[in-house]
Amino acid sequence: MQAAPRRGRHEAQARMNFTPEQLARVAAVLRSNDKRFIALVHAAGLDPAQDLVGADLQRVDFGTDNYANFDFACTDLHGARLDQARGLQIAGFEPPHQAGKKRN
């Protein structure tokens, strides 16, 4: 039985074809001193009203920031920390700190 060919670092890098704009966004996130999710979205230059639709945000800690203008449609939020986040508008989701409150 033959061993599987080893894949080198350069081969893996060759398969990652990022545009200069994408690389600049990644670099901006890595340079950011503010590690809050909302700050990283803005550092990357993403439009929260459309660029997070369908994103995989499993296990993200959303902290206590206000996400009123964010669109999380079709987003995977399994295991995400949402209990202190404010302004969330996600169909079928009611943050634990708001559960049971009367709606006007």
C-alpha positions as CSV (number, residue, x, y, z in Angstrom):
1,M,0.0,0.0,0.0
2,Q,1.4,3.4,-1.0
3,A,1.5,6.3,1.4
4,A,-0.6,9.3,0.5
5,P,1.5,12.1,-1.0
6,R,2.5,14.8,1.5
7,R,1.0,18.2,0.8
8,G,3.4,21.0,1.5
9,R,2.6,24.5,2.8
10,H,3.1,26.1,-0.6
11,E,0.6,23.8,-2.2
12,A,-2.0,24.7,0.5
13,Q,-1.3,28.4,0.0
14,A,-1.6,28.0,-3.8
15,R,-5.2,26.9,-3.3
16,M,-6.1,30.0,-1.3
17,N,-6.7,32.6,-4.0
18,F,-7.5,35.9,-2.1
19,T,-8.0,39.1,-3.9
20,P,-5.9,42.1,-2.7
21,E,-9.1,43.6,-1.2
22,Q,-9.7,40.4,0.8
23,L,-6.2,40.3,2.1
24,A,-6.4,43.9,3.2
25,R,-9.6,43.1,5.1
26,V,-7.9,40.1,6.9
27,A,-4.9,42.3,7.7
28,A,-7.1,45.0,9.2
29,V,-8.8,42.4,11.4
30,L,-5.5,41.0,12.5
31,R,-4.1,44.5,13.3
32,S,-7.2,45.5,15.4
33,N,-6.6,45.9,19.1
34,D,-10.4,45.7,19.7
35,K,-11.4,42.0,19.6
36,R,-15.1,42.5,20.0
37,F,-17.1,41.0,17.1
38,I,-18.7,44.2,16.2
39,A,-15.4,46.0,16.0
40,L,-13.9,43.3,13.8
41,V,-16.8,43.5,11.4
42,H,-16.2,47.3,11.1
43,A,-12.4,46.8,10.9
44,A,-12.9,44.4,8.0
45,G,-15.0,47.0,6.2
46,L,-18.0,44.7,6.1
47,D,-21.5,46.0,5.6
48,P,-23.4,44.5,8.6
49,A,-26.7,45.0,6.8
50,Q,-25.8,42.5,4.1
51,D,-22.3,40.9,4.4
52,L,-23.1,38.5,7.3
53,V,-26.1,36.9,5.7
54,G,-25.5,33.1,5.6
55,A,-22.2,33.4,7.6
56,D,-20.9,30.7,9.9
57,L,-20.8,32.4,13.3
58,Q,-20.8,29.3,15.5
59,R,-19.5,29.9,19.0
60,V,-19.0,33.7,18.5
61,D,-19.2,35.8,21.6
62,F,-21.3,38.8,20.7
63,G,-20.7,40.6,23.9
64,T,-22.9,43.5,25.0
65,D,-22.9,45.4,21.7
66,N,-26.0,46.6,19.8
67,Y,-26.6,44.7,16.6
68,A,-29.8,46.6,15.5
69,N,-28.6,47.2,12.0
70,F,-27.1,43.7,11.4
71,D,-28.8,41.1,9.2
72,F,-28.1,37.6,10.4
73,A,-30.6,35.9,8.0
74,C,-29.6,32.2,7.4
75,T,-26.6,32.6,9.7
76,D,-25.4,29.6,11.7
77,L,-25.3,30.8,15.3
78,H,-25.1,27.4,17.1
79,G,-23.3,27.8,20.4
80,A,-22.9,31.6,19.9
81,R,-22.9,33.8,23.0
82,L,-26.0,36.0,22.5
83,D,-27.3,36.4,26.0
84,Q,-26.0,40.0,26.5
85,A,-26.2,41.3,22.9
86,R,-28.7,44.0,22.2
87,G,-30.8,44.9,19.2
88,L,-30.8,41.4,17.7
89,Q,-33.4,40.9,15.0
90,I,-33.3,37.1,14.3
91,A,-36.5,35.3,13.3
92,G,-37.4,32.9,16.0
93,F,-34.8,34.1,18.4
94,E,-35.5,35.8,21.7
95,P,-32.4,36.5,23.9
96,P,-32.6,35.0,27.3
97,H,-32.5,38.4,29.1
98,Q,-35.6,39.5,27.1
99,A,-37.6,36.2,27.4
100,G,-40.9,36.7,29.1
101,K,-41.0,40.5,28.8
102,K,-44.2,41.9,27.6
103,R,-44.2,43.4,24.1
104,N,-46.2,46.5,23.3
